[in-house]
Amino acid sequence: MKVLFCTDGSKISYNALHNFSKWAKDVIMDTICVIDWSFLPDNVIVEAEGFNNSCANIADDILEYTKKEIEANGILCGEIFKQCGSAVESIIEQSAKEKYDLILLGSHGKKGIQKWLGSVSREIAYSEGLSTYISKEENSGKKILFATDGTDSANLAITRALAELNLEDKEIYLCTVNETADMLFLNGTLDSNWILAIEEQQQKFSQKTLQELTERFKHKGLFVCEGVVLSGNPAQKILDYAASKQTDLIVTGSRGKTKMQDFLLGSVSKKVLENAKCDILIFKE
């Protein structure tokens, strides 16, 4: 697996590296550090060449330290990139050149209005076609939750995780969520028999999905600690279950909605990403 690690030299970015290393298997890791001084107010005047050189020297120090950290965590260090400009644009441009399997970043986990102001990790996670591992706090890298709905995107996420992650000696949990009747369209909720029939079909499908997934893990020599069918709002139920099990990583798939679709409709992976306290790995189609 080829991974692009994005770092600004912060503790949060190195937490991401340390956490991911506990799941890494056969990884070659490139690193990018972007010199972005567009944050300076327009009324601040700096001597451009001197300031740019200073930023470049800092980036060199960060990259030198990062190389040592990557190797210390048992990962093969690939190429190192230092760029100047927008962090988001530089990361997307680099990922397009090399077609990485995964983008690795740290997140400050901002809430409320700060969340809507945007961040590098948020923009990258929402970018079309980029599978991302986003870390918020350093953890033990032991417990993993696979959130699935039985769709192609969810199955792809599990297929990739089984092939690309080190899941030996991990605590594996599975969950799927059935939406309750009050989340369905109004006309349907007026017919109680219709509701009961739908709920019965949902339950059968969910149980079948979990049984099949458990067998897939078993075939790989992996033991599933628990598989549960939950009912309610999918994103909230996943978050609640992950918190109850104190999971270190949630793995989910994404259908790769456009930014406008994502803004208008929201998505389970988006809500989980923005509200989970643990690491999130989103595999995209």
Stockholm file with secondary structure:
# STOCKHOLM 1.0

chainA/1-285         MKVLFCTDGSKISYNALHNFSKWAKDVIMDTICVIDWSFLPDNVIVEAEGFNNSCANIADDILEYTKKEIEANGILCGEIFKQCGSAVESIIEQSAKEKYDLILLGSHGKKGIQKWLGSVSREIAYSEGLSTYISKEENSGKKILFATDGTDSANLAITRALAELNLEDKEIYLCTVNETADMLFLNGTLDSNWILAIEEQQQKFSQKTLQELTERFKHKGLFVCEGVVLSGNPAQKILDYAASKQTDLIVTGSRGKTKMQDFLLGSVSKKVLENAKCDILIFKE
#=GR chainA/1-285 SS CEEEEECCSCHHHHHHHHHHHTTBCSCEEEEEEEECCTTSCTTCCCCHHHHHHHHHHHHHHHHHHHHHHHHHTTCEEEEEEEEESCHHHHHHHHHHHHTCSEEEEECCCCCHHHHHTCCHHHHHHHSTTCCEEEECSCCCSCEEEEECCSSHHHHHHHHHHHHHBCCTTCEEEEEEEECCGGGSCHHHHTCHHHHHHHHHHHHHHHHHHHHHHHHHHHHTTCCEEEEEEEESCHHHHHHHHHHHHTCSEEEEEECCCCHHHHHHHCCHHHHHHHHCSSEEEEEEC
#=GC SS_cons         CEEEEECCSCHHHHHHHHHHHTTBCSCEEEEEEEECCTTSCTTCCCCHHHHHHHHHHHHHHHHHHHHHHHHHTTCEEEEEEEEESCHHHHHHHHHHHHTCSEEEEECCCCCHHHHHTCCHHHHHHHSTTCCEEEECSCCCSCEEEEECCSSHHHHHHHHHHHHHBCCTTCEEEEEEEECCGGGSCHHHHTCHHHHHHHHHHHHHHHHHHHHHHHHHHHHTTCCEEEEEEEESCHHHHHHHHHHHHTCSEEEEEECCCCHHHHHHHCCHHHHHHHHCSSEEEEEEC
//
